[in-house]
Amino acid sequence: MKRLHKSITAILARARLAIENFLKETILQTFLAEYGYDVARVQVGKDKLVQVEELDRQQEVAEGKQIGATNAFNAALKKAKIPLMRYVKIARILFERGSEEYDLLDLRGKRKSKFNEWYEQAVYFYKNALEHPGILAQFALYNITVEKLQAGLLLVEEANTADQLQESLKGEAQDITEARDAALKDLQEWLSPFYTAARISLEDRPQLLEKMGIPVPS
């Protein structure tokens, strides 16, 4: 992603150099006028450039927020899993396979790995534990109190809230990225004939080509 952003930054920097120098330098305007590029036409290109630059700035901000939210989600999930797995291990010792309690706590097999499934399974475990006095009585033998189970459930809910935020920010970042990429494509389609006109009209004037950021063949 950083490499891609560097590439976009380079494209925009080159475009800004070419467009701004054209708008400032009368001599450039004179030569490119022969190929249909006057100040009004190049101003259209500048407007496209400004739009891409703004969207690129917004995309970078959105991506930063999304990465921060994802890191926060991962931390919240890790924190929620620690007490839950401890309680699951103890429950598997306390309750026989096939018993009502075993099924109520969904202790069969491996724990779910996909977050949505993990979340549902974790909530199921905590809520059934809290709603059944017999389960609470057995947990109390290991000093697993109602308060500890409630605290564990709260950690699960916090992880779910963090997941919802990161997914929302992922969507926002994706929307802005798509808008930026579409605007960039539009800008590049405008730039291509502009650069071609500059190369042709300034073919024998390497210093002017350099002013527009166009490489001069050696």
Beta strands, then each sheet from edge to edge (+ up, - down):
end
